[in-house]
Amino acid sequence: MSALLEVKGVTGGYSASHAVIEDVSFRIQKNEIVALIGLNGAGKSTTIKHILGLLEPQKGEISIAGRTFFDDPDSYRHAYAYIPESPIYYEELTLWEHLELAAMSHGLSKEEWEERSLPLLKEFRMEAAKDRFPQQFSKGMRQKLMIMMALMVQPSLYIVDEPILGLDPLGIRTLLTWLARCKEQGAGILMSTHILATAEKYCDRFIILHKGRIKAQGTLDELRQSTGMTGHSLDDIYLHLVEEE
Ligand code: ATP
C-alpha cells in the first residue's frame, strides 16, 4: 500500500543554481503525527512548499496517496489541508465566509460544512468572531481561522507549518487534541515546530533537518538508540545532533 505522503530523494529550492534541500526522503503513514524539526533556515518551510506543489523538485519525487502533483494538480491539492505559518486571508470575507469558501473548494455540502464548523468555532472559542473580518482579529485569532479552515475539510493528510507560535495555551491544547483525534481516525500529520517538548509529547516520529539534509529520523526510542543517548529528551538529542558539527 502506498504511503499517505512519500518524499523520495528530493533536492530543491528557489533557483536551479542553488539547492536549499538535498536528497530529502521520508514517508507519512495513516495514524501518525510526524514532527519536522530543524534550526532557523534548515529548510523546513522549503520542504513543505515542495510538498504543497508550490516548488518543483530539481531531483526526486513527492507523492500523496501514490499521485504526484504533476499527475493531477487538482486531486493532489484536494488530498491535503495546509495550515500556514503566516495567516493568509481575504480582507473582504468574514470568518464564516472563509469557512464556506474552504468548504466550496473541497466540494462539501452546506449541511456538511455547517455541521463541522460549529463545533470548531466553539472549541477554538471563536463563536463571537463568526461574522467579523480577519483584519480586525489578533494574530492568534487569525491563526485559529487558518486552523479551522483546515480541520473543517477533514482531509487524510495535514501539513502544518509551525502551528503553535501565536496561539494561547488553551488554543494550543485544542489544536493538539483535535489533531490527535484526526490521527486516531486515520489521518497522517506532518508538523514543523520548534517547540520540542510539545513535539515529544504529541508526535510519533521525528525528522531532524539540518542545513537542508536529513540528519536523523525515527521514533524517540530509535533516536535514543542511534545516538546512544538512552533516557534523554528529544531536546537533548536534537541539540546534540545539531551542535555536533
Ligand atoms: P525557520 O525555522 O526560520 O522558519 P526553515 O527551516 O523553515 O526556517 P526555510 O524557510 O525553508 O527554513 O529556509 C531555508 C533556506 O532557504 C534559507 O537559507 C532561506 O534563506 C532560503 N529561502 C527561504 N525562502 C526563500 C525564498 N523565497 N527565496 C530564496 N531563498 C529562500
Residues whose N, C-alpha, C, O or C-beta is under 5 A from the ligand:
A	BS01	ATP	Y14 V20 G38 L39 N40 G41 A42 G43 K44 S45 T46
